[in-house]
Amino acid sequence: MKKLTQEEKEQLQAMVNRHEAGTEDHTIEHYAGFWMRLVASFIDGVIVSVVAYGIRALLPMSSILAMVFGWLYFALVTTLPDKSGSFSGNA
């Protein structure tokens, strides 16, 4: 059996203390599976396509603007903090 380092012992003791005090964090993160992500990706694509089509319809010769909108949308969706306060790209 592996010997624990001092830091690991302290972390373990802190977990035991939180459990005994009743302040243990019981949240469990549930990540979306393949099908949920596939549907979400499809919905994102529809949203971006509709907005890009609207941009092209209102401003002729604006394909670059529509492309920049799509890039910005996906860049912001993957870097903005989620409901837990952590960034999706770093979680």
PyMOL Python script that loads the backbone (N, CA, C, O; Angstrom):
from pymol import cmd

cmd.read_pdbstr("""\
ATOM      1  N   MET A   1       0.842  -1.178   0.000  1.00  0.00           N
ATOM      2  CA  MET A   1       0.000   0.000   0.000  1.00  0.00           C
ATOM      3  C   MET A   1       0.893   1.249   0.000  1.00  0.00           C
ATOM      4  O   MET A   1       1.914   1.301   0.685  1.00  0.00           O
ATOM      5  N   LYS A   2       0.482   2.247  -0.783  1.00  0.00           N
ATOM      6  CA  LYS A   2       1.256   3.471  -0.933  1.00  0.00           C
ATOM      7  C   LYS A   2       1.161   4.320   0.330  1.00  0.00           C
ATOM      8  O   LYS A   2       0.096   4.443   0.934  1.00  0.00           O
ATOM      9  N   LYS A   3       2.288   4.898   0.715  1.00  0.00           N
ATOM     10  CA  LYS A   3       2.292   5.814   1.859  1.00  0.00           C
ATOM     11  C   LYS A   3       1.806   7.177   1.393  1.00  0.00           C
ATOM     12  O   LYS A   3       2.155   7.642   0.309  1.00  0.00           O
ATOM     13  N   LEU A   4       1.003   7.801   2.225  1.00  0.00           N
ATOM     14  CA  LEU A   4       0.466   9.121   1.894  1.00  0.00           C
ATOM     15  C   LEU A   4       1.476  10.210   2.232  1.00  0.00           C
ATOM     16  O   LEU A   4       2.194  10.133   3.229  1.00  0.00           O
ATOM     17  N   THR A   5       1.512  11.220   1.378  1.00  0.00           N
ATOM     18  CA  THR A   5       2.347  12.382   1.663  1.00  0.00           C
ATOM     19  C   THR A   5       1.635  13.238   2.711  1.00  0.00           C
ATOM     20  O   THR A   5       0.461  13.018   3.012  1.00  0.00           O
ATOM     21  N   GLN A   6       2.343  14.196   3.252  1.00  0.00           N
ATOM     22  CA  GLN A   6       1.750  15.076   4.265  1.00  0.00           C
ATOM     23  C   GLN A   6       0.562  15.839   3.676  1.00  0.00           C
ATOM     24  O   GLN A   6      -0.461  16.010   4.340  1.00  0.00           O
ATOM     25  N   GLU A   7       0.699  16.292   2.438  1.00  0.00           N
ATOM     26  CA  GLU A   7      -0.381  17.038   1.792  1.00  0.00           C
ATOM     27  C   GLU A   7      -1.615  16.152   1.609  1.00  0.00           C
ATOM     28  O   GLU A   7      -2.738  16.596   1.850  1.00  0.00           O
ATOM     29  N   GLU A   8      -1.412  14.907   1.186  1.00  0.00           N
ATOM     30  CA  GLU A   8      -2.532  13.980   1.014  1.00  0.00           C
ATOM     31  C   GLU A   8      -3.206  13.682   2.350  1.00  0.00           C
ATOM     32  O   GLU A   8      -4.430  13.573   2.422  1.00  0.00           O
ATOM     33  N   LYS A   9      -2.401  13.551   3.412  1.00  0.00           N
ATOM     34  CA  LYS A   9      -2.973  13.318   4.741  1.00  0.00           C
ATOM     35  C   LYS A   9      -3.841  14.501   5.167  1.00  0.00           C
ATOM     36  O   LYS A   9      -4.922  14.317   5.725  1.00  0.00           O
ATOM     37  N   GLU A  10      -3.355  15.723   4.897  1.00  0.00           N
ATOM     38  CA  GLU A  10      -4.107  16.920   5.262  1.00  0.00           C
ATOM     39  C   GLU A  10      -5.410  17.011   4.477  1.00  0.00           C
ATOM     40  O   GLU A  10      -6.447  17.376   5.031  1.00  0.00           O
ATOM     41  N   GLN A  11      -5.358  16.676   3.179  1.00  0.00           N
ATOM     42  CA  GLN A  11      -6.563  16.694   2.364  1.00  0.00           C
ATOM     43  C   GLN A  11      -7.568  15.662   2.863  1.00  0.00           C
ATOM     44  O   GLN A  11      -8.764  15.942   2.935  1.00  0.00           O
ATOM     45  N   LEU A  12      -7.089  14.482   3.202  1.00  0.00           N
ATOM     46  CA  LEU A  12      -7.952  13.425   3.715  1.00  0.00           C
ATOM     47  C   LEU A  12      -8.573  13.841   5.042  1.00  0.00           C
ATOM     48  O   LEU A  12      -9.763  13.616   5.265  1.00  0.00           O
ATOM     49  N   GLN A  13      -7.789  14.440   5.919  1.00  0.00           N
ATOM     50  CA  GLN A  13      -8.308  14.891   7.216  1.00  0.00           C
ATOM     51  C   GLN A  13      -9.351  15.987   7.027  1.00  0.00           C
ATOM     52  O   GLN A  13     -10.359  16.017   7.732  1.00  0.00           O
ATOM     53  N   ALA A  14      -9.110  16.884   6.078  1.00  0.00           N
ATOM     54  CA  ALA A  14     -10.080  17.948   5.803  1.00  0.00           C
ATOM     55  C   ALA A  14     -11.391  17.361   5.298  1.00  0.00           C
ATOM     56  O   ALA A  14     -12.464  17.840   5.668  1.00  0.00           O
ATOM     57  N   MET A  15     -11.320  16.324   4.455  1.00  0.00           N
ATOM     58  CA  MET A  15     -12.531  15.658   3.967  1.00  0.00           C
ATOM     59  C   MET A  15     -13.289  15.004   5.118  1.00  0.00           C
ATOM     60  O   MET A  15     -14.514  15.100   5.194  1.00  0.00           O
ATOM     61  N   VAL A  16     -12.559  14.341   6.012  1.00  0.00           N
ATOM     62  CA  VAL A  16     -13.186  13.695   7.173  1.00  0.00           C
ATOM     63  C   VAL A  16     -13.847  14.751   8.053  1.00  0.00           C
ATOM     64  O   VAL A  16     -14.967  14.553   8.524  1.00  0.00           O
ATOM     65  N   ASN A  17     -13.161  15.873   8.278  1.00  0.00           N
ATOM     66  CA  ASN A  17     -13.722  16.944   9.105  1.00  0.00           C
ATOM     67  C   ASN A  17     -14.999  17.509   8.501  1.00  0.00           C
ATOM     68  O   ASN A  17     -15.970  17.748   9.218  1.00  0.00           O
ATOM     69  N   ARG A  18     -15.007  17.729   7.168  1.00  0.00           N
ATOM     70  CA  ARG A  18     -16.213  18.234   6.506  1.00  0.00           C
ATOM     71  C   ARG A  18     -17.347  17.233   6.625  1.00  0.00           C
ATOM     72  O   ARG A  18     -18.498  17.617   6.831  1.00  0.00           O
ATOM     73  N   HIS A  19     -17.028  15.944   6.497  1.00  0.00           N
ATOM     74  CA  HIS A  19     -18.055  14.909   6.598  1.00  0.00           C
ATOM     75  C   HIS A  19     -18.650  14.877   8.002  1.00  0.00           C
ATOM     76  O   HIS A  19     -19.866  14.795   8.173  1.00  0.00           O
ATOM     77  N   GLU A  20     -17.784  14.942   8.992  1.00  0.00           N
ATOM     78  CA  GLU A  20     -18.262  14.901  10.381  1.00  0.00           C
ATOM     79  C   GLU A  20     -19.061  16.149  10.732  1.00  0.00           C
ATOM     80  O   GLU A  20     -20.007  16.079  11.516  1.00  0.00           O
ATOM     81  N   ALA A  21     -18.691  17.282  10.163  1.00  0.00           N
ATOM     82  CA  ALA A  21     -19.389  18.536  10.457  1.00  0.00           C
ATOM     83  C   ALA A  21     -20.687  18.658   9.658  1.00  0.00           C
ATOM     84  O   ALA A  21     -21.498  19.546   9.922  1.00  0.00           O
ATOM     85  N   GLY A  22     -20.883  17.778   8.690  1.00  0.00           N
ATOM     86  CA  GLY A  22     -22.099  17.831   7.876  1.00  0.00           C
ATOM     87  C   GLY A  22     -22.058  18.870   6.789  1.00  0.00           C
ATOM     88  O   GLY A  22     -23.099  19.220   6.232  1.00  0.00           O
ATOM     89  N   THR A  23     -20.872  19.379   6.468  1.00  0.00           N
ATOM     90  CA  THR A  23     -20.744  20.401   5.431  1.00  0.00           C
ATOM     91  C   THR A  23     -20.139  19.839   4.152  1.00  0.00           C
ATOM     92  O   THR A  23     -19.657  20.588   3.303  1.00  0.00           O
ATOM     93  N   GLU A  24     -20.167  18.543   4.023  1.00  0.00           N
ATOM     94  CA  GLU A  24     -19.590  17.899   2.845  1.00  0.00           C
ATOM     95  C   GLU A  24     -20.395  18.277   1.606  1.00  0.00           C
ATOM     96  O   GLU A  24     -21.625  18.318   1.641  1.00  0.00           O
ATOM     97  N   ASP A  25     -19.704  18.547   0.537  1.00  0.00           N
ATOM     98  CA  ASP A  25     -20.345  18.918  -0.721  1.00  0.00           C
ATOM     99  C   ASP A  25     -20.841  17.653  -1.407  1.00  0.00           C
ATOM    100  O   ASP A  25     -20.045  16.787  -1.769  1.00  0.00           O
ATOM    101  N   HIS A  26     -22.148  17.544  -1.586  1.00  0.00           N
ATOM    102  CA  HIS A  26     -22.733  16.338  -2.181  1.00  0.00           C
ATOM    103  C   HIS A  26     -23.144  16.537  -3.633  1.00  0.00           C
ATOM    104  O   HIS A  26     -23.896  15.731  -4.181  1.00  0.00           O
ATOM    105  N   THR A  27     -22.659  17.600  -4.258  1.00  0.00           N
ATOM    106  CA  THR A  27     -23.035  17.826  -5.648  1.00  0.00           C
ATOM    107  C   THR A  27     -22.267  16.873  -6.545  1.00  0.00           C
ATOM    108  O   THR A  27     -21.080  16.617  -6.344  1.00  0.00           O
ATOM    109  N   ILE A  28     -22.961  16.364  -7.524  1.00  0.00           N
ATOM    110  CA  ILE A  28     -22.359  15.464  -8.506  1.00  0.00           C
ATOM    111  C   ILE A  28     -22.594  16.087  -9.869  1.00  0.00           C
ATOM    112  O   ILE A  28     -23.721  16.442 -10.215  1.00  0.00           O
ATOM    113  N   GLU A  29     -21.532  16.216 -10.635  1.00  0.00           N
ATOM    114  CA  GLU A  29     -21.667  16.780 -11.970  1.00  0.00           C
ATOM    115  C   GLU A  29     -22.077  15.681 -12.937  1.00  0.00           C
ATOM    116  O   GLU A  29     -21.454  14.622 -13.005  1.00  0.00           O
ATOM    117  N   HIS A  30     -23.128  15.956 -13.675  1.00  0.00           N
ATOM    118  CA  HIS A  30     -23.582  15.029 -14.707  1.00  0.00           C
ATOM    119  C   HIS A  30     -23.279  15.660 -16.055  1.00  0.00           C
ATOM    120  O   HIS A  30     -23.791  16.732 -16.378  1.00  0.00           O
ATOM    121  N   TYR A  31     -22.460  15.002 -16.827  1.00  0.00           N
ATOM    122  CA  TYR A  31     -22.115  15.519 -18.137  1.00  0.00           C
ATOM    123  C   TYR A  31     -23.046  14.921 -19.180  1.00  0.00           C
ATOM    124  O   TYR A  31     -23.498  13.782 -19.056  1.00  0.00           O
ATOM    125  N   ALA A  32     -23.320  15.706 -20.199  1.00  0.00           N
ATOM    126  CA  ALA A  32     -24.202  15.249 -21.261  1.00  0.00           C
ATOM    127  C   ALA A  32     -23.518  14.136 -22.049  1.00  0.00           C
ATOM    128  O   ALA A  32     -22.309  14.171 -22.277  1.00  0.00           O
ATOM    129  N   GLY A  33     -24.295  13.170 -22.451  1.00  0.00           N
ATOM    130  CA  GLY A  33     -23.788  12.062 -23.248  1.00  0.00           C
ATOM    131  C   GLY A  33     -23.716  12.431 -24.717  1.00  0.00           C
ATOM    132  O   GLY A  33     -23.963  13.574 -25.103  1.00  0.00           O
ATOM    133  N   PHE A  34     -23.374  11.443 -25.524  1.00  0.00           N
ATOM    134  CA  PHE A  34     -23.184  11.652 -26.959  1.00  0.00           C
ATOM    135  C   PHE A  34     -24.431  12.213 -27.625  1.00  0.00           C
ATOM    136  O   PHE A  34     -24.344  13.207 -28.347  1.00  0.00           O
ATOM    137  N   TRP A  35     -25.591  11.600 -27.400  1.00  0.00           N
ATOM    138  CA  TRP A  35     -26.814  12.000 -28.093  1.00  0.00           C
ATOM    139  C   TRP A  35     -27.261  13.396 -27.689  1.00  0.00           C
ATOM    140  O   TRP A  35     -27.729  14.165 -28.528  1.00  0.00           O
ATOM    141  N   MET A  36     -27.121  13.728 -26.411  1.00  0.00           N
ATOM    142  CA  MET A  36     -27.498  15.064 -25.949  1.00  0.00           C
ATOM    143  C   MET A  36     -26.585  16.114 -26.580  1.00  0.00           C
ATOM    144  O   MET A  36     -27.048  17.187 -26.968  1.00  0.00           O
ATOM    145  N   ARG A  37     -25.305  15.811 -26.682  1.00  0.00           N
ATOM    146  CA  ARG A  37     -24.375  16.747 -27.310  1.00  0.00           C
ATOM    147  C   ARG A  37     -24.642  16.865 -28.811  1.00  0.00           C
ATOM    148  O   ARG A  37     -24.506  17.946 -29.386  1.00  0.00           O
ATOM    149  N   LEU A  38     -25.019  15.760 -29.440  1.00  0.00           N
ATOM    150  CA  LEU A  38     -25.336  15.784 -30.870  1.00  0.00           C
ATOM    151  C   LEU A  38     -26.549  16.680 -31.127  1.00  0.00           C
ATOM    152  O   LEU A  38     -26.530  17.501 -32.045  1.00  0.00           O
ATOM    153  N   VAL A  39     -27.597  16.527 -30.324  1.00  0.00           N
ATOM    154  CA  VAL A  39     -28.795  17.360 -30.463  1.00  0.00           C
ATOM    155  C   VAL A  39     -28.458  18.826 -30.200  1.00  0.00           C
ATOM    156  O   VAL A  39     -28.913  19.708 -30.927  1.00  0.00           O
ATOM    157  N   ALA A  40     -27.661  19.089 -29.160  1.00  0.00           N
ATOM    158  CA  ALA A  40     -27.272  20.466 -28.850  1.00  0.00           C
ATOM    159  C   ALA A  40     -26.470  21.076 -29.996  1.00  0.00           C
ATOM    160  O   ALA A  40     -26.655  22.246 -30.332  1.00  0.00           O
ATOM    161  N   SER A  41     -25.589  20.291 -30.591  1.00  0.00           N
ATOM    162  CA  SER A  41     -24.799  20.778 -31.720  1.00  0.00           C
ATOM    163  C   SER A  41     -25.701  21.098 -32.915  1.00  0.00           C
ATOM    164  O   SER A  41     -25.492  22.090 -33.614  1.00  0.00           O
ATOM    165  N   PHE A  42     -26.697  20.252 -33.139  1.00  0.00           N
ATOM    166  CA  PHE A  42     -27.651  20.488 -34.229  1.00  0.00           C
ATOM    167  C   PHE A  42     -28.425  21.789 -33.981  1.00  0.00           C
ATOM    168  O   PHE A  42     -28.587  22.601 -34.892  1.00  0.00           O
ATOM    169  N   ILE A  43     -28.899  21.982 -32.755  1.00  0.00           N
ATOM    170  CA  ILE A  43     -29.644  23.199 -32.409  1.00  0.00           C
ATOM    171  C   ILE A  43     -28.750  24.435 -32.579  1.00  0.00           C
ATOM    172  O   ILE A  43     -29.191  25.452 -33.113  1.00  0.00           O
ATOM    173  N   ASP A  44     -27.507  24.344 -32.129  1.00  0.00           N
ATOM    174  CA  ASP A  44     -26.566  25.461 -32.309  1.00  0.00           C
ATOM    175  C   ASP A  44     -26.386  25.769 -33.789  1.00  0.00           C
ATOM    176  O   ASP A  44     -26.372  26.934 -34.189  1.00  0.00           O
ATOM    177  N   GLY A  45     -26.248  24.728 -34.599  1.00  0.00           N
ATOM    178  CA  GLY A  45     -26.080  24.926 -36.039  1.00  0.00           C
ATOM    179  C   GLY A  45     -27.275  25.608 -36.667  1.00  0.00           C
ATOM    180  O   GLY A  45     -27.120  26.469 -37.533  1.00  0.00           O
ATOM    181  N   VAL A  46     -28.481  25.225 -36.231  1.00  0.00           N
ATOM    182  CA  VAL A  46     -29.698  25.853 -36.756  1.00  0.00           C
ATOM    183  C   VAL A  46     -29.725  27.333 -36.369  1.00  0.00           C
ATOM    184  O   VAL A  46     -30.020  28.189 -37.203  1.00  0.00           O
ATOM    185  N   ILE A  47     -29.417  27.632 -35.110  1.00  0.00           N
ATOM    186  CA  ILE A  47     -29.422  29.030 -34.651  1.00  0.00           C
ATOM    187  C   ILE A  47     -28.429  29.863 -35.459  1.00  0.00           C
ATOM    188  O   ILE A  47     -28.766  30.945 -35.939  1.00  0.00           O
ATOM    189  N   VAL A  48     -27.225  29.364 -35.604  1.00  0.00           N
ATOM    190  CA  VAL A  48     -26.196  30.111 -36.345  1.00  0.00           C
ATOM    191  C   VAL A  48     -26.598  30.257 -37.806  1.00  0.00           C
ATOM    192  O   VAL A  48     -26.400  31.320 -38.395  1.00  0.00           O
ATOM    193  N   SER A  49     -27.153  29.216 -38.396  1.00  0.00           N
ATOM    194  CA  SER A  49     -27.561  29.286 -39.803  1.00  0.00           C
ATOM    195  C   SER A  49     -28.655  30.316 -40.028  1.00  0.00           C
ATOM    196  O   SER A  49     -28.604  31.078 -40.993  1.00  0.00           O
ATOM    197  N   VAL A  50     -29.651  30.343 -39.138  1.00  0.00           N
ATOM    198  CA  VAL A  50     -30.750  31.301 -39.280  1.00  0.00           C
ATOM    199  C   VAL A  50     -30.229  32.733 -39.172  1.00  0.00           C
ATOM    200  O   VAL A  50     -30.590  33.589 -39.980  1.00  0.00           O
ATOM    201  N   VAL A  51     -29.381  32.993 -38.177  1.00  0.00           N
ATOM    202  CA  VAL A  51     -28.840  34.342 -38.012  1.00  0.00           C
ATOM    203  C   VAL A  51     -27.930  34.703 -39.190  1.00  0.00           C
ATOM    204  O   VAL A  51     -27.987  35.822 -39.699  1.00  0.00           O
ATOM    205  N   ALA A  52     -27.099  33.764 -39.619  1.00  0.00           N
ATOM    206  CA  ALA A  52     -26.210  34.038 -40.752  1.00  0.00           C
ATOM    207  C   ALA A  52     -27.027  34.312 -42.020  1.00  0.00           C
ATOM    208  O   ALA A  52     -26.682  35.198 -42.802  1.00  0.00           O
ATOM    209  N   TYR A  53     -28.106  33.554 -42.222  1.00  0.00           N
ATOM    210  CA  TYR A  53     -28.971  33.787 -43.380  1.00  0.00           C
ATOM    211  C   TYR A  53     -29.599  35.179 -43.294  1.00  0.00           C
ATOM    212  O   TYR A  53     -29.700  35.887 -44.296  1.00  0.00           O
ATOM    213  N   GLY A  54     -30.018  35.562 -42.083  1.00  0.00           N
ATOM    214  CA  GLY A  54     -30.592  36.894 -41.901  1.00  0.00           C
ATOM    215  C   GLY A  54     -29.596  37.993 -42.194  1.00  0.00           C
ATOM    216  O   GLY A  54     -29.935  39.008 -42.801  1.00  0.00           O
ATOM    217  N   ILE A  55     -28.356  37.785 -41.756  1.00  0.00           N
ATOM    218  CA  ILE A  55     -27.308  38.786 -42.020  1.00  0.00           C
ATOM    219  C   ILE A  55     -27.078  38.907 -43.520  1.00  0.00           C
ATOM    220  O   ILE A  55     -26.958  40.013 -44.046  1.00  0.00           O
ATOM    221  N   ARG A  56     -27.015  37.770 -44.208  1.00  0.00           N
ATOM    222  CA  ARG A  56     -26.784  37.797 -45.658  1.00  0.00           C
ATOM    223  C   ARG A  56     -27.972  38.399 -46.404  1.00  0.00           C
ATOM    224  O   ARG A  56     -27.789  39.055 -47.430  1.00  0.00           O
ATOM    225  N   ALA A  57     -29.203  38.178 -45.892  1.00  0.00           N
ATOM    226  CA  ALA A  57     -30.387  38.716 -46.560  1.00  0.00           C
ATOM    227  C   ALA A  57     -30.465  40.236 -46.387  1.00  0.00           C
ATOM    228  O   ALA A  57     -30.864  40.948 -47.309  1.00  0.00           O
ATOM    229  N   LEU A  58     -30.086  40.726 -45.211  1.00  0.00           N
ATOM    230  CA  LEU A  58     -30.174  42.163 -44.949  1.00  0.00           C
ATOM    231  C   LEU A  58     -29.005  42.947 -45.542  1.00  0.00           C
ATOM    232  O   LEU A  58     -29.169  44.080 -45.992  1.00  0.00           O
ATOM    233  N   LEU A  59     -27.839  42.335 -45.535  1.00  0.00           N
ATOM    234  CA  LEU A  59     -26.643  43.015 -46.030  1.00  0.00           C
ATOM    235  C   LEU A  59     -26.016  42.183 -47.145  1.00  0.00           C
ATOM    236  O   LEU A  59     -25.251  41.259 -46.869  1.00  0.00           O
ATOM    237  N   PRO A  60     -26.325  42.494 -48.380  1.00  0.00           N
ATOM    238  CA  PRO A  60     -25.736  41.730 -49.483  1.00  0.00           C
ATOM    239  C   PRO A  60     -24.202  41.782 -49.420  1.00  0.00           C
ATOM    240  O   PRO A  60     -23.621  42.769 -48.968  1.00  0.00           O
ATOM    241  N   MET A  61     -23.581  40.734 -49.869  1.00  0.00           N
ATOM    242  CA  MET A  61     -22.120  40.616 -49.898  1.00  0.00           C
ATOM    243  C   MET A  61     -21.527  40.628 -48.479  1.00  0.00           C
ATOM    244  O   MET A  61     -20.442  41.170 -48.269  1.00  0.00           O
ATOM    245  N   SER A  62     -22.229  40.038 -47.513  1.00  0.00           N
ATOM    246  CA  SER A  62     -21.742  40.054 -46.135  1.00  0.00           C
ATOM    247  C   SER A  62     -21.438  38.646 -45.628  1.00  0.00           C
ATOM    248  O   SER A  62     -21.671  38.344 -44.458  1.00  0.00           O
ATOM    249  N   SER A  63     -20.929  37.800 -46.486  1.00  0.00           N
ATOM    250  CA  SER A  63     -20.605  36.432 -46.076  1.00  0.00           C
ATOM    251  C   SER A  63     -19.540  36.426 -44.980  1.00  0.00           C
ATOM    252  O   SER A  63     -19.580  35.587 -44.079  1.00  0.00           O
ATOM    253  N   ILE A  64     -18.599  37.349 -45.054  1.00  0.00           N
ATOM    254  CA  ILE A  64     -17.546  37.427 -44.032  1.00  0.00           C
ATOM    255  C   ILE A  64     -18.167  37.753 -42.679  1.00  0.00           C
ATOM    256  O   ILE A  64     -17.787  37.159 -41.670  1.00  0.00           O
ATOM    257  N   LEU A  65     -19.111  38.681 -42.642  1.00  0.00           N
ATOM    258  CA  LEU A  65     -19.780  39.048 -41.393  1.00  0.00           C
ATOM    259  C   LEU A  65     -20.537  37.856 -40.811  1.00  0.00           C
ATOM    260  O   LEU A  65     -20.500  37.636 -39.600  1.00  0.00           O
ATOM    261  N   ALA A  66     -21.216  37.092 -41.649  1.00  0.00           N
ATOM    262  CA  ALA A  66     -21.934  35.903 -41.195  1.00  0.00           C
ATOM    263  C   ALA A  66     -20.957  34.860 -40.655  1.00  0.00           C
ATOM    264  O   ALA A  66     -21.237  34.206 -39.651  1.00  0.00           O
ATOM    265  N   MET A  67     -19.824  34.706 -41.313  1.00  0.00           N
ATOM    266  CA  MET A  67     -18.823  33.749 -40.861  1.00  0.00           C
ATOM    267  C   MET A  67     -18.231  34.189 -39.513  1.00  0.00           C
ATOM    268  O   MET A  67     -18.009  33.356 -38.635  1.00  0.00           O
ATOM    269  N   VAL A  68     -17.980  35.473 -39.351  1.00  0.00           N
ATOM    270  CA  VAL A  68     -17.455  35.992 -38.091  1.00  0.00           C
ATOM    271  C   VAL A  68     -18.474  35.784 -36.973  1.00  0.00           C
ATOM    272  O   VAL A  68     -18.093  35.445 -35.852  1.00  0.00           O
ATOM    273  N   PHE A  69     -19.762  35.982 -37.256  1.00  0.00           N
ATOM    274  CA  PHE A  69     -20.796  35.732 -36.252  1.00  0.00           C
ATOM    275  C   PHE A  69     -20.753  34.268 -35.794  1.00  0.00           C
ATOM    276  O   PHE A  69     -20.785  33.996 -34.594  1.00  0.00           O
ATOM    277  N   GLY A  70     -20.681  33.336 -36.733  1.00  0.00           N
ATOM    278  CA  GLY A  70     -20.620  31.918 -36.382  1.00  0.00           C
ATOM    279  C   GLY A  70     -19.406  31.602 -35.528  1.00  0.00           C
ATOM    280  O   GLY A  70     -19.504  30.866 -34.546  1.00  0.00           O
ATOM    281  N   TRP A  71     -18.265  32.156 -35.900  1.00  0.00           N
ATOM    282  CA  TRP A  71     -17.039  31.923 -35.128  1.00  0.00           C
ATOM    283  C   TRP A  71     -17.171  32.485 -33.716  1.00  0.00           C
ATOM    284  O   TRP A  71     -16.820  31.818 -32.743  1.00  0.00           O
ATOM    285  N   LEU A  72     -17.686  33.732 -33.601  1.00  0.00           N
ATOM    286  CA  LEU A  72     -17.849  34.354 -32.291  1.00  0.00           C
ATOM    287  C   LEU A  72     -18.833  33.577 -31.417  1.00  0.00           C
ATOM    288  O   LEU A  72     -18.606  33.408 -30.219  1.00  0.00           O
ATOM    289  N   TYR A  73     -19.925  33.107 -32.020  1.00  0.00           N
ATOM    290  CA  TYR A  73     -20.923  32.359 -31.259  1.00  0.00           C
ATOM    291  C   TYR A  73     -20.290  31.125 -30.615  1.00  0.00           C
ATOM    292  O   TYR A  73     -20.424  30.918 -29.409  1.00  0.00           O
ATOM    293  N   PHE A  74     -19.612  30.318 -31.401  1.00  0.00           N
ATOM    294  CA  PHE A  74     -19.021  29.096 -30.870  1.00  0.00           C
ATOM    295  C   PHE A  74     -17.854  29.397 -29.927  1.00  0.00           C
ATOM    296  O   PHE A  74     -17.633  28.655 -28.970  1.00  0.00           O
ATOM    297  N   ALA A  75     -17.113  30.462 -30.179  1.00  0.00           N
ATOM    298  CA  ALA A  75     -16.019  30.832 -29.273  1.00  0.00           C
ATOM    299  C   ALA A  75     -16.569  31.246 -27.916  1.00  0.00           C
ATOM    300  O   ALA A  75     -16.029  30.851 -26.882  1.00  0.00           O
ATOM    301  N   LEU A  76     -17.628  32.031 -27.908  1.00  0.00           N
ATOM    302  CA  LEU A  76     -18.209  32.479 -26.635  1.00  0.00           C
ATOM    303  C   LEU A  76     -18.899  31.345 -25.889  1.00  0.00           C
ATOM    304  O   LEU A  76     -18.800  31.267 -24.665  1.00  0.00           O
ATOM    305  N   VAL A  77     -19.593  30.469 -26.599  1.00  0.00           N
ATOM    306  CA  VAL A  77     -20.295  29.355 -25.951  1.00  0.00           C
ATOM    307  C   VAL A  77     -19.303  28.433 -25.247  1.00  0.00           C
ATOM    308  O   VAL A  77     -19.619  27.885 -24.190  1.00  0.00           O
ATOM    309  N   THR A  78     -18.133  28.255 -25.800  1.00  0.00           N
ATOM    310  CA  THR A  78     -17.173  27.332 -25.197  1.00  0.00           C
ATOM    311  C   THR A  78     -16.266  27.975 -24.170  1.00  0.00           C
ATOM    312  O   THR A  78     -15.503  27.271 -23.508  1.00  0.00           O
ATOM    313  N   THR A  79     -16.323  29.316 -24.009  1.00  0.00           N
ATOM    314  CA  THR A  79     -15.434  29.948 -23.036  1.00  0.00           C
ATOM    315  C   THR A  79     -16.150  30.688 -21.917  1.00  0.00           C
ATOM    316  O   THR A  79     -15.516  31.029 -20.918  1.00  0.00           O
ATOM    317  N   LEU A  80     -17.431  30.945 -22.044  1.00  0.00           N
ATOM    318  CA  LEU A  80     -18.153  31.645 -20.978  1.00  0.00           C
ATOM    319  C   LEU A  80     -18.337  30.728 -19.776  1.00  0.00           C
ATOM    320  O   LEU A  80     -18.428  29.511 -19.940  1.00  0.00           O
ATOM    321  N   PRO A  81     -18.393  31.292 -18.571  1.00  0.00           N
ATOM    322  CA  PRO A  81     -18.573  30.450 -17.389  1.00  0.00           C
ATOM    323  C   PRO A  81     -19.931  29.756 -17.416  1.00  0.00           C
ATOM    324  O   PRO A  81     -20.927  30.331 -17.856  1.00  0.00           O
ATOM    325  N   ASP A  82     -19.958  28.515 -16.940  1.00  0.00           N
ATOM    326  CA  ASP A  82     -21.234  27.810 -16.849  1.00  0.00           C
ATOM    327  C   ASP A  82     -21.876  28.120 -15.501  1.00  0.00           C
ATOM    328  O   ASP A  82     -21.386  28.978 -14.768  1.00  0.00           O
ATOM    329  N   LYS A  83     -22.960  27.437 -15.168  1.00  0.00           N
ATOM    330  CA  LYS A  83     -23.704  27.776 -13.954  1.00  0.00           C
ATOM    331  C   LYS A  83     -22.914  27.548 -12.678  1.00  0.00           C
ATOM    332  O   LYS A  83     -23.256  28.121 -11.644  1.00  0.00           O
ATOM    333  N   SER A  84     -21.861  26.725 -12.715  1.00  0.00           N
ATOM    334  CA  SER A  84     -21.070  26.493 -11.510  1.00  0.00           C
ATOM    335  C   SER A  84     -19.978  27.540 -11.332  1.00  0.00           C
ATOM    336  O   SER A  84     -19.301  27.564 -10.304  1.00  0.00           O
ATOM    337  N   GLY A  85     -19.801  28.411 -12.337  1.00  0.00           N
ATOM    338  CA  GLY A  85     -18.792  29.449 -12.231  1.00  0.00           C
ATOM    339  C   GLY A  85     -17.466  29.074 -12.848  1.00  0.00           C
ATOM    340  O   GLY A  85     -16.570  29.914 -12.941  1.00  0.00           O
ATOM    341  N   SER A  86     -17.319  27.816 -13.279  1.00  0.00           N
ATOM    342  CA  SER A  86     -16.071  27.430 -13.920  1.00  0.00           C
ATOM    343  C   SER A  86     -16.231  27.592 -15.429  1.00  0.00           C
ATOM    344  O   SER A  86     -17.348  27.612 -15.946  1.00  0.00           O
ATOM    345  N   PHE A  87     -15.121  27.706 -16.119  1.00  0.00           N
ATOM    346  CA  PHE A  87     -15.157  27.853 -17.558  1.00  0.00           C
ATOM    347  C   PHE A  87     -15.236  26.472 -18.185  1.00  0.00           C
ATOM    348  O   PHE A  87     -14.519  25.551 -17.795  1.00  0.00           O
ATOM    349  N   SER A  88     -16.152  26.342 -19.199  1.00  0.00           N
ATOM    350  CA  SER A  88     -16.319  25.048 -19.823  1.00  0.00           C
ATOM    351  C   SER A  88     -15.037  24.537 -20.466  1.00  0.00           C
ATOM    352  O   SER A  88     -14.793  23.331 -20.489  1.00  0.00           O
ATOM    353  N   GLY A  89     -14.223  25.439 -20.985  1.00  0.00           N
ATOM    354  CA  GLY A  89     -12.983  25.003 -21.602  1.00  0.00           C
ATOM    355  C   GLY A  89     -11.965  24.490 -20.620  1.00  0.00           C
ATOM    356  O   GLY A  89     -11.062  23.753 -21.016  1.00  0.00           O
ATOM    357  N   ASN A  90     -12.069  24.847 -19.345  1.00  0.00           N
ATOM    358  CA  ASN A  90     -11.091  24.456 -18.348  1.00  0.00           C
ATOM    359  C   ASN A  90     -11.589  23.372 -17.412  1.00  0.00           C
ATOM    360  O   ASN A  90     -10.826  22.874 -16.584  1.00  0.00           O
ATOM    361  N   ALA A  91     -12.862  22.995 -17.528  1.00  0.00           N
ATOM    362  CA  ALA A  91     -13.409  22.024 -16.572  1.00  0.00           C
ATOM    363  C   ALA A  91     -13.019  20.610 -16.892  1.00  0.00           C
ATOM    364  O   ALA A  91     -13.405  19.686 -16.176  1.00  0.00           O
TER     365      ALA A  91
END
""", "prot")
cmd.dss("prot")
cmd.show_as("cartoon", "prot")
cmd.util.cbc("prot")
cmd.orient("prot")
